[in-house]
């Protein structure tokens, strides 16, 4: 099981261009066992937290001609576009559910609260509270997502210092459908909704 530590920062959620990210250790989404093109797209994520919530910065080298960007609203099926994702259970000792946050290259965000793939609900939300930033680069694209502690507490409960989750990259309808993860998911066909394969996350 992989481990990742979210670094504590002062102030509000950092922007994509904030230099704080330069000193944050990245996690590589380097498990490609659910599709056959090893190493593409190469994707990393950096995570920090403040008094108000968790911030994530994803960077991927998905080629500009491969990027699919159609969905832009809260509740859209972001996973069908070029997409980065964070699934997490804020306290596995107390909760048997997890959140799935799925962010498309167009800024669309799909959020769910689930026990598994079939047992789910869609928490009410608004794009503004997640402070999303998307930027195309010469070699791919990057995204910033802020997850307020207040949102998580409103729909489930408080984070523990040690919790569980996984980072993912996908694109179901892209020219090259792909399914990459940070922590290995030991299943033969694509399925990110497997909390038994979450890695260990820490609010450091």
Order of alpha helices (4+ residues) and beta strands (2+ residues): beta-beta-beta-beta-beta-beta-beta-beta-beta-beta-alpha-beta-beta-beta
